[in-house]
């Protein structure tokens, strides 16, 4: 029988791994972003005139020139993505996302997404040392001009592009544009809408606050600003930024619809009780609140990924679009239904939010299209 001490052999010390750098997205709003939100919301509130907006929408020309001038030149939001050297603010997609949240909350008829985001991002991917590109970026930044991509509203970032088509249907904000960015076989061209060889025909869209047009640009019209290879990369960059920040507009729509629904159900009484105290309505609004909170996380993640040029930005954008579009539609539907009869009238703005939400759902790719993108990027193909 052994009388020695029974000792456990020493275990080797595991190697100490260096701390992993923090690559998690920042979903919180900074003080600067909060100040920007307050400035944009104050401006939109001071210009809000629902009856006048409805009249303009009926006429097919919903834009308020004074509001766009105040937004673009007054507080400089049109140049957020443009470097200071070209007359812009030198900010990032995070700040632009805050602006789009507020524009979505107010369903503002303004070419911000199409011009200040998509067209601007496309031009920034071209040679900014070129006089034509630099001059146009400066004009967009100070609000003197509006440019849009001559592509259908539904074009997803990874979809085939209609290269060389003389006529393109369903171009958003085409009736407001001064310059069209046109894709051709040999590159990207900038064509003046007021010049010869360019025709813009107004269409009747579902969303009266974002007009669509059919654009015809004759061959040889415009100035070439990028070769074919650069043009493809630049346009897809513009589409990706547009899809990512569109999620913030959809978030703003959903937030307004939820807030307005809660306000109405507190004030509307039945059987001497606020209808918001009924359990069935409480559950519906609680579920909607959860969806809006999740949409905020997805939209902020996409904006942060674009701002930091993260490698997984396409995935973040696809996730945001796959989710936020349906949340905005659900919130708008609930807003109409919870308002009862008043929600079905033309005088109440709820229908504007529903139409914008439905239009946004297919803008730059449907949720189903973005789900397929998520599956491909995550290597999780669906059943065939």
JOHU-V718217 format. One record per backbone hydrogen bond with DSSP energy under -0.5 kcal/mol. NH is the residue of the N-H (numbers start at 1). CO is the residue of the C=O. E is the energy in kcal/mol with one decimal. If there is no record, write none. Layout:
[[NH CO E] [NH CO E]]
This chain:
[[7 5 -1.0] [17 15 -0.6] [23 21 -0.9] [27 25 -0.8] [34 30 -2.3] [35 31 -2.4] [36 32 -2.3] [37 33 -2.4] [38 34 -2.3] [39 35 -2.1] [40 36 -2.5] [41 37 -2.9] [42 38 -2.2] [43 39 -2.1] [44 40 -2.6] [45 41 -2.5] [46 42 -2.1] [47 43 -1.2] [48 44 -0.6] [48 45 -0.8] [53 49 -2.5] [54 50 -2.5] [55 51 -1.9] [56 52 -2.5] [57 53 -2.3] [58 54 -2.0] [59 55 -1.4] [60 56 -0.6] [60 57 -1.0] [61 56 -1.4] [64 109 -0.6] [65 63 -0.6] [68 64 -2.1] [69 65 -2.3] [70 66 -2.2] [71 67 -2.5] [72 68 -2.9] [73 69 -1.8] [74 69 -1.8] [75 70 -1.6] [77 71 -2.1] [79 76 -0.9] [80 77 -1.4] [82 79 -0.7] [86 83 -1.5] [87 84 -1.8] [88 83 -2.3] [89 79 -3.4] [90 79 -0.7] [90 82 -2.7] [91 80 -2.3] [96 92 -1.7] [97 93 -2.2] [98 94 -1.5] [99 95 -1.8] [100 96 -2.1] [101 97 -2.1] [102 98 -1.8] [103 99 -2.4] [104 100 -2.5] [105 101 -2.3] [106 102 -1.2] [107 104 -0.9] [108 103 -2.2] [110 108 -1.6] [112 110 -1.2] [115 111 -2.0] [116 111 -0.8] [116 112 -0.7] [117 112 -1.0] [118 113 -2.5] [119 114 -1.8] [120 115 -1.4] [121 117 -2.7] [122 118 -2.0] [123 119 -2.3] [124 120 -2.3] [125 121 -1.1] [125 122 -0.6] [126 123 -1.4] [127 225 -0.5] [128 126 -1.1] [130 127 -1.7] [134 130 -2.8] [135 131 -2.4] [136 132 -1.8] [137 133 -2.5] [138 134 -2.3] [139 135 -2.0] [140 136 -2.3] [141 137 -2.4] [142 138 -1.9] [143 140 -0.9] [144 139 -1.4] [145 139 -1.5] [148 179 -1.9] [150 181 -2.6] [151 149 -2.3] [153 170 -2.2] [155 152 -1.7] [157 364 -0.5] [159 156 -1.7] [163 161 -2.4] [164 183 -1.7] [165 162 -1.1] [168 215 -2.8] [171 213 -2.8] [172 170 -0.6] [173 211 -2.7] [174 171 -1.3] [176 173 -1.1] [177 173 -0.8] [177 174 -0.6] [178 146 -3.2] [179 146 -1.9] [180 191 -2.9] [181 148 -2.5] [182 180 -0.8] [182 189 -3.0] [184 187 -2.9] [187 184 -1.6] [188 226 -1.8] [189 182 -2.9] [190 223 -2.5] [191 180 -2.8] [191 189 -0.6] [193 178 -2.1] [195 192 -1.0] [198 195 -1.0] [199 216 -2.7] [201 214 -2.7] [202 200 -0.5] [203 212 -2.5] [205 203 -0.8] [208 206 -0.9] [210 207 -1.5] [213 171 -1.3] [214 201 -2.8] [215 168 -3.1] [215 213 -0.6] [216 199 -2.8] [217 166 -2.6] [218 197 -3.0] [218 216 -0.5] [221 218 -1.7] [223 190 -2.2] [225 188 -3.0] [226 188 -1.1] [231 227 -2.7] [232 228 -2.0] [233 229 -1.7] [234 230 -2.9] [235 231 -2.8] [236 232 -2.0] [237 233 -1.8] [238 234 -2.2] [239 235 -2.5] [240 236 -2.4] [241 237 -2.4] [242 238 -2.2] [243 239 -2.6] [244 240 -2.5] [245 241 -2.4] [246 242 -1.8] [247 243 -0.9] [248 245 -0.7] [249 245 -1.3] [250 246 -2.5] [251 247 -1.9] [252 248 -2.2] [253 249 -2.1] [254 250 -2.3] [255 251 -2.6] [256 252 -2.2] [257 253 -2.3] [258 254 -2.3] [259 255 -2.6] [260 256 -2.9] [261 257 -2.0] [262 258 -2.5] [263 259 -2.3] [264 260 -2.4] [265 261 -2.4] [266 262 -1.2] [267 263 -1.5] [268 264 -2.7] [270 273 -2.9] [273 270 -1.3] [275 268 -2.9] [276 265 -2.7] [277 274 -2.1] [278 275 -1.4] [282 278 -2.2] [283 279 -2.4] [284 280 -1.6] [285 281 -2.3] [286 282 -2.4] [287 283 -2.4] [288 284 -2.0] [289 285 -2.3] [290 286 -2.0] [291 287 -1.9] [292 288 -2.4] [293 289 -2.4] [294 290 -2.0] [295 291 -2.3] [296 292 -2.3] [297 293 -1.8] [298 294 -2.2] [299 295 -2.8] [300 296 -2.6] [301 297 -2.0] [302 298 -2.0] [303 299 -2.3] [304 300 -2.5] [305 301 -2.3] [306 302 -2.1] [307 303 -2.2] [308 304 -2.2] [309 306 -0.6] [310 305 -2.5] [313 310 -1.8] [316 312 -2.5] [317 313 -2.7] [318 314 -2.1] [319 315 -2.5] [320 316 -2.2] [321 317 -2.5] [322 318 -2.3] [323 319 -1.3] [324 320 -3.1] [325 321 -0.9] [327 323 -1.6] [328 324 -2.4] [329 325 -1.7] [330 326 -2.5] [331 327 -2.7] [332 328 -2.2] [333 329 -2.6] [334 330 -2.5] [335 331 -2.1] [336 332 -2.1] [337 333 -2.3] [338 334 -3.1] [339 335 -1.1] [340 337 -1.4] [342 339 -0.9] [343 340 -0.6] [344 341 -1.4] [345 342 -1.3] [351 348 -0.9] [352 349 -1.0] [353 349 -1.3] [354 350 -2.0] [355 351 -2.3] [356 352 -2.3] [357 353 -2.6] [358 354 -2.4] [359 355 -2.3] [360 356 -3.0] [361 357 -1.6] [362 358 -0.7] [362 359 -1.0] [363 359 -0.6] [363 360 -0.6] [364 153 -2.8] [365 362 -1.1] [370 366 -2.1] [371 367 -2.1] [372 368 -1.8] [373 369 -1.6] [374 370 -2.5] [375 371 -2.4] [376 372 -2.2] [377 373 -2.8] [378 374 -2.5] [379 376 -0.8] [380 375 -3.6]]
